[in-house]
Amino acid sequence: MDTETLKALALPTPALILDADNIIRALHTLADLRQQSGCKVLYSVKALPLSTVLATAKPLVDGFSVSSLFEARLAREILGDTGSVHLTTPGVKLGELAELDQLCSHISFNSLTQYHRFSGLAHAEAGLRINPKLSLVADERYNPCRKQSKLGASIDEVWQSPVPALGLLRGLHVHTHFAGKNYDPLLQTVEKIETYFKDRLPSIDWLNLGGGYLFNEIQDAQPFVLLVKHLADHYGLTVYIEPGKAVVGKAGYLFASVIDLFTSDGKTIAVLDTSVNHQPEVFEYQTPPELREHDPAGAYSAQLVGSTCLAGDIFGDYRFAKPLRLGDQVVFGNIGAYSLVKANRFNGYNLPDIYLHRDGRVQRIKQYSYQEFRQQWWAEGTF
Ligand SMILES: Cc1ncc(COP(=O)(O)O)c(C=O)c1O
C-alpha cells in the first residue's frame, strides 16, 4: 500500500487503515496451501474480529477458530449454518457450555480436568489441547510451552491416561509457536506427537496445528504440504491450521499526527494523537513498532510518544531524514493483528477510525464516538 499517497489525503487521525488487497492475497495464499496439502484453514478471530474481515474471509476458509462465547457468537453470525467453528480456551464455564456447544462444531478442551468435566455434556466434536512440552520460542511471554504452562494438557500426562478415559476424543489441538518464518518447529512438534501417540492417532479424526506461523511469508511450502499428506495417509487425520497474524498482521497501518514537539533532557519528543493503548503489545512487550518514516541513517532523531498520562506511553526512538514538524503524519506498519482488539480508551482517548483501502480507494468503515465511551462507562445507580 502506498502510504505516501494516503498521507496526501490528510485523513483525520488517528486512523487504522486496513489494506484489503493484502488480506485477500494472504487468504488466497492460504487457500493455495489448502489446495496443495489438503489441510483445512480456519481464520483465528482473536487477531482481528472485525466483521468486514470475517465476511471477506468466509468464502476462502473452512471456518473460524474462536476463544470465547462472544467470538463464537460473532463467528456464527457471519458463517450462518455453514463452516466449522473451533473453540479452545482455558476459560470454558459450565454456564456457557450449552450455548458454546450449539455454536461450535469442535471444542478442544484445554486440560484433562476440563475434558473429563465437560466432554460428556457436549455434542460438538471433542478435542484436547495438548502441550508437547517443546519450548520453541525464546521469549517466555509468548511461549505456550513455558514451564508450568496453563496452555494444554501435558503430553506426558495424556500419554499416561488410559485410552478408555479419553473415549470420546475425536481430535487433538496443539499451538506452540509465534510468528514462525519456517516450518522446522512445526515438524518438531508433530514428530513429538507421533512419538507419543503413533498407536492412538488412527483412532481420532483430526489434528489442529494451531496458528503461530506466517504461512504466507514462508517461501518453501513443501515441508508443510508433505507433513499434512503424511498425517492424512498414515493416520487418516484431517489437519486444521488456524492462522490469525498471517491473515491480517501486515495489512494494518496506524496513521497518527504529531500534535506537539519539544525537547526533554536534550531529546526531541514528538507527541502523537494516538497512544500505546492503541497498540498495547508495544507496552506489553516493550518493542518499538515498525515506523514507515524511520531512516536508520537519518540525521534527525525523536522519541515518539502517546497522548496519555502514562509516563511509559512511548513508542520508541526513531531517526528521520527530515526534522519532524507539527502536523506531520507518521505511519506504523504491521499492526493489523492484536492491536485494535486489545486497544482501550484509557484517559478517554478515542479509538482510531477504521478505513479500508481497496484498489486505490479508501472508505471509512467504522468511527467510534463519544456515545460508545459513554455507554461503556455509564452505569445505573448512585451512592
Ligand atoms: C490456540 C491459538 N490458535 C491460533 C492462534 C493464532 O495465532 P497467530 O495469530 O500467531 O497465527 C493463537 C494465538 O495466540 C492461539 O493461541
The ligand as an ORCA input file, in Angstrom:
! r2SCAN-3c Opt
* xyz 0 1
  C      -4.762    -21.519     20.154
  C      -4.365    -20.475     19.176
  N      -4.674    -20.652     17.873
  C      -4.357    -19.723     16.951
  C      -3.697    -18.552     17.298
  C      -3.377    -17.544     16.235
  O      -2.013    -17.379     16.150
  P      -1.347    -16.394     15.118
  O      -2.112    -15.139     15.115
  O       0.046    -16.228     15.626
  O      -1.407    -17.094     13.799
  C      -3.347    -18.338     18.637
  C      -2.649    -17.102     19.051
  O      -2.406    -16.819     20.172
  C      -3.697    -19.320     19.599
  O      -3.398    -19.163     20.903
*
